[in-house]
Every structure is written in structure tokens, then in C-alpha cells.
């Protein structure tokens, strides 16, 4: 059975068009804030594990 050789480019072009759009209404978060929240969560969990062992 013959295979089509053009499907990959069309689907990739659609993804590029989809991800290339900027949404002005989207919530924008600073990446360092996300890193800080992850580190803070890890510290809180570690402290709770020492204070309140199971």
C-alpha cells in the first residue's frame, strides 16, 4: 500500500501556527517565581516531615 509523503509538513505547519500566537489575555508568570514556589514547597514539606513524623 502506498504511503502519503506530505502529511507531516501540513500537521507541523498547523502546530507552528497554533503555538506562534500570543494571547494577551493569558496569565503571564515570571519563571523565577515558579522556581521559587517549587523550592519553597520543598522546604515546607521537608520541615513538616521533621516536625510531624508519621
Residue pairs with C-beta under 8 A, 6 or more apart in sequence:
none
